[in-house]
Amino acid sequence: MAIKRPSKSLGTPVRRPVTSPALRHVDVRAPNQMVPGELYLGWMCKNKACGRVIAIVPAQAADSPAAAASDDQLAALKCPHCGNEDLYRWSARGEHKYTVASTGA
């Protein structure tokens, strides 16, 4: 015969706070703000069909020391070209040349 147990716990549940990585807000340049052949600071789109530059808008003020010290932050970015949204590491940004996609599709 099986031992019957109450469905609710008698003690308080152990809850650990979920530590999510710090998300950083980033303004992204629109495609009409970029010139083909120019270098822009940002990331390459993770969508294999797109793969174009997601350029960030330069900040008006200099980065604070606290923001510069935490380069492992993530940025949730939506590609202005294909609309794909993904997470990008702040420390993985770099200068990339902007190219216009071919109109083969």
C-alpha positions, 0 to 999 in steps of 0.5 A: 500500500502506498503512503499518502502524502499531502500535495502541499509542502508543510515547509516554506519553499526554498526560492533562489532569486534568478540572476539574469545578466544585466541588459543594456539599452542600445539605440540602433541606427536605421538602414537609411542612416548608414552609408555603404562602405563606411565602418560602424561600431556594432555587431553582425546580425546573427540571422544567417539569411541577413548577416548585416551590420547592426550599428549602434548610435554613438552616445552623447556623453562619455561612458561612466566608469561603472558602465565601462567596467562591466563589459559582460553585459548583454544587449537585446537588439532587433536587427533593423534590416530583417527584424530578428531579435537576439542577445549580443554581448557588449564586449563582442561589438566591433567595427564592421563595414556596412554593405547593402544586401543584394536584391536576389531574394 
